[in-house]
Amino acid sequence: MKVRVVLFAKPRELVGQPNVDLALPAGATAADAWSQLSTRYDLGPLPRSFRCAVNSEYAGWDDPLKDGDELAVIPPVSGGAIGERRGIVMLREEPLDPTAIAERIRASRDGALVLFQGIVREHSRGKQVRALVYEAYGSMAQRQIEELAEEARRRWPISDLAIVHRTGTLQVGEVSVVIAVASSHRGEAFDACEWLIDELKHTVPIWKKEVYTEGEAWIDDRP
């Protein structure tokens, strides 16, 4: 059977291309696909921190694959279009305007609006940063962000919300992510906003590379 492996961040750089087509025996698992890929490109053993997704859904490495499957190798994440639902859930390459995003979800019924901005800082891990590069597994990241938005609505009485994340190359001082939450009272708006940024950084397949004045590195921000 034939399976397409989709690569991101450091594995993509090591292999030198974003997609690799593999021929696997019937009943082969995601781990078998990694083994064949690793043998071909000398990637070494499967890192324990890596996850995988099959056809844009998280899966286990021991899950069997089928002919025509798309297997995504998901390194630890560092962390669209506007959907039909209320709010803004978006990945975009263009610069973000936090004020404009917040204004789009604010209404006269709201008593609170909490706005979070992630900003590219000039120093990280003791090194001077020149830029950040964000890479996303687009279709899956969009779906995961939409699911976070729906879960936040279930947990708190939110009037509306926005989750917008940049991709591509960002310079120092640019805004990388905006989360805005509107509600009747400040408590639930603060709680929902904090939960959303924490979950976004830990679950959505978006990767970050820090580019220093000397060298660069893909970052795993998970504990």
C-alpha positions in Angstrom: 0.0 0.0 0.0 1.0 3.6 -0.5 1.1 6.2 2.3 2.1 9.8 2.1 4.2 11.1 5.1 3.9 14.8 5.8 6.7 16.5 7.6 7.1 19.8 9.5 9.7 21.8 11.3 13.1 20.0 12.0 12.1 16.6 10.4 11.2 18.5 7.2 14.5 20.2 7.2 16.4 17.0 7.8 14.6 15.2 5.0 14.8 18.2 2.7 11.2 18.0 1.5 7.7 18.3 3.1 6.2 15.1 1.7 7.5 11.6 1.2 5.6 8.7 -0.4 6.2 5.3 1.1 5.3 1.8 -0.1 4.4 -0.3 3.0 3.1 -3.8 3.4 -0.6 -4.4 4.3 -1.2 -4.0 8.0 1.8 -1.7 8.6 1.5 0.8 11.4 2.5 4.5 11.7 5.6 3.3 13.6 6.5 1.1 10.7 6.3 4.1 8.4 8.6 6.1 10.6 11.1 3.1 10.6 11.2 3.1 6.8 11.5 6.8 6.7 14.2 6.8 9.3 16.2 4.2 7.4 16.0 6.1 4.2 17.0 9.5 5.7 19.0 8.4 8.7 16.7 10.0 11.2 17.4 7.7 14.1 14.9 6.2 16.6 11.4 7.6 16.9 11.6 10.4 19.5 9.2 9.7 22.4 7.9 13.3 22.3 6.7 12.9 18.7 3.0 12.4 17.9 1.3 11.5 14.7 -1.9 12.2 12.8 -3.6 10.2 10.2 -5.8 12.2 7.7 -5.7 15.2 10.0 -6.7 13.4 13.2 -4.4 12.5 16.0 -3.6 8.8 16.0 -1.3 6.3 17.8 2.0 5.1 16.5 0.7 1.5 16.7 -2.4 2.2 14.7 -2.6 0.4 11.3 -2.5 2.4 8.2 -4.6 2.0 5.0 -3.7 2.6 1.4 -3.9 6.3 0.5 -3.6 7.5 4.1 -1.8 10.8 4.9 0.5 10.3 7.9 1.7 13.5 9.6 4.7 13.4 11.9 4.0 15.9 14.7 7.1 17.1 16.6 6.4 18.8 20.0 4.5 22.0 19.2 5.6 25.4 20.3 3.0 27.3 20.2 -8.0 28.9 8.7 -10.1 31.2 7.5 -13.0 32.8 9.2 -15.5 30.0 9.9 -19.3 30.0 9.7 -19.5 30.1 13.5 -19.4 33.3 15.4 -16.0 34.7 16.2 -12.7 34.7 14.4 -10.6 31.6 14.1 -7.7 32.1 11.7 -4.2 31.4 10.6 -2.7 34.1 8.5 0.7 35.3 7.1 -0.1 39.0 7.2 0.6 41.3 10.2 -2.0 41.3 12.9 -3.9 44.3 14.2 -5.0 43.4 17.7 -7.2 46.4 18.2 -9.1 45.7 15.0 -9.5 42.0 15.9 -10.9 42.9 19.3 -13.3 45.5 17.9 -14.8 42.8 15.6 -16.0 40.7 18.5 -17.1 43.5 20.9 -20.8 44.2 21.3 -22.8 46.6 23.5 -24.0 43.6 25.7 -20.4 42.9 26.8 -19.1 44.1 30.2 -15.6 42.9 29.6 -13.1 42.2 26.8 -9.8 40.6 27.5 -7.1 40.9 24.9 -3.8 38.8 24.8 -1.0 39.6 22.4 2.0 37.4 21.9 5.0 39.5 20.8 8.4 38.5 19.3 11.0 39.5 21.9 14.6 40.3 21.1 16.2 37.8 23.6 15.5 34.2 24.3 17.5 31.4 26.0 20.4 33.8 26.5 20.6 34.6 22.8 19.7 37.7 20.7 16.8 36.9 18.4 16.6 38.4 14.9 13.3 36.7 13.8 10.9 33.9 14.5 9.6 31.5 11.9 6.2 29.8 12.5 5.1 26.8 10.5 1.7 25.1 10.8 0.0 21.9 9.6 -2.7 24.2 8.1 -5.8 22.0 7.9 -5.3 20.2 11.2 -4.3 23.5 13.0 -7.5 25.1 11.8 -9.6 22.2 13.1 -7.8 22.1 16.4 -8.2 25.9 17.0 -11.9 25.7 16.1 -12.3 22.8 18.6 -10.6 25.0 21.3 -13.0 27.8 20.6 -16.0 25.5 20.9 -14.6 24.0 24.2 -14.1 27.5 25.6 -17.7 28.4 24.8 -18.9 25.2 26.6 -16.8 26.0 29.7 -17.6 29.7 30.1 -20.5 32.1 29.3 -18.6 33.8 26.5 -20.3 36.3 24.2 -17.7 36.0 21.4 -14.0 35.3 20.9 -11.1 35.5 18.4 -8.0 33.3 18.0 -5.6 34.5 15.3 -2.1 33.1 14.8 0.6 34.3 12.4 2.6 31.9 10.2 5.8 32.7 8.3 8.7 34.9 9.3 8.2 37.6 12.0 10.6 40.3 13.1 11.3 41.4 16.6 8.3 43.4 18.0 5.7 41.9 15.7 2.6 40.2 17.1 2.6 36.5 16.7 -0.8 35.6 18.2 -4.0 37.4 19.3 -6.6 36.0 21.6 -9.6 38.1 22.5 -12.5 37.1 24.7 -15.7 39.1 25.2 -18.2 38.3 28.0 -20.6 39.9 30.4 -18.1 39.8 33.3 -14.3 40.0 33.6 -13.7 36.8 35.5 -14.8 34.3 32.8 -13.1 36.4 30.1 -9.8 36.3 31.9 -10.1 32.6 32.7 -11.1 31.7 29.1 -8.3 33.8 27.6 -5.6 32.2 29.8 -6.9 28.6 29.1 -7.0 29.3 25.3 -3.4 30.5 25.1 -2.2 27.6 27.2 -4.0 25.0 25.2 -3.1 26.6 21.9 0.6 26.4 22.7 0.4 22.7 23.8 -2.0 21.1 21.4 -2.2 22.9 18.1 0.4 21.8 15.4 2.2 25.1 15.1 6.0 25.1 15.3 8.4 27.9 16.1 12.0 28.4 14.9 14.1 31.1 16.6 16.6 32.7 14.3 19.5 34.2 16.3 22.3 36.6 15.3 24.4 33.4 15.3 22.5 30.2 14.4 18.9 29.1 14.7 16.8 26.4 16.5 13.4 24.8 16.4 11.8 25.3 19.9 9.8 22.8 22.0 8.1 24.9 24.7 6.4 22.0 26.4 7.6 21.1 29.9 
